[in-house]
Amino acid sequence: MPQKRKQQQEKVVHCYNQVAESYAAARHDELAGKPFERLLLAAFAVARQHSGPMADFGCGPGQTTGFLYHHGIQNITGIDISPAMVEAAGKLHPQITFETGNLLDLSWPAHSFGSALAFYAIVHFTREEIKKAFSEVRRVLKDGGQFLFSFHVGDDTVHYDKAHNKDVDVNLYYFQPEMLIQLLHSTGFRVIDALERYPYKDEYQSKRGYIWAETA
């Protein structure tokens, strides 16, 4: 891994390790206030309930993992780069398996999963890193596997030096759906659906994007 990327990754891990406890307390039930996400995740659960193991990349404290588990996807593994987040998720959802993992260098063998989720898991990646992440997801998905992910829509880069009252040093990237769709096509996916929504009043005020793709 290039030194610059390694340093940026370490900053992301440091950020989420520091804020894991307060982040989990604030976000563990956030889907209760997000009806669109509930509809989309429930549809994904119904569509993929017989497709084999599912991975939830960038699972954080497991809010999406837990939702899918309780909607019939019990063969699911929550995966996050932050050990502290994995620990927090395990405490909130002891019935679910959570593991540390790096979306840019997954340890799982090829064709390990029938489906994959990545809600806001790409927000700290550059364009080149997203292509690498998509390639890794494609590698660990079975043929016919499906991938649902979300992101902030736009062209902005937002820098944070504070998060949950902790000192951090991370960037949050926005992306245009068209660019992500191009990267998906170049890494072996076809797009099933691409959707956008405006922010709810009580969440971070960015337009949200969702892409549902399938291995080509």
NORVENTA-V622618 format. One line per field, one symbol per residue. phi: phi as a letter, one per 40 degrees, with the letter a starting at -180 (. if undefined). A space follows every 10 residues. Layout:
BEGIN
phi = ???
END
This chain:
BEGIN
phi = .dcccccccc cccddccccd ccccccbcbc ccbbcccccc cccccccbcb cgdbbbcgcf cgccdcccdc bgcccbbcba ccdccccccc ccbccbcbac abccaccccd gcbcaabacg cbcbbcdccc dccccccccc cccgcbbbab accibcbbcb baafgbcbab bbbcacddcc ccccccbgbb ccabbbaccc cbbdcbcbbb bbbbcc
END
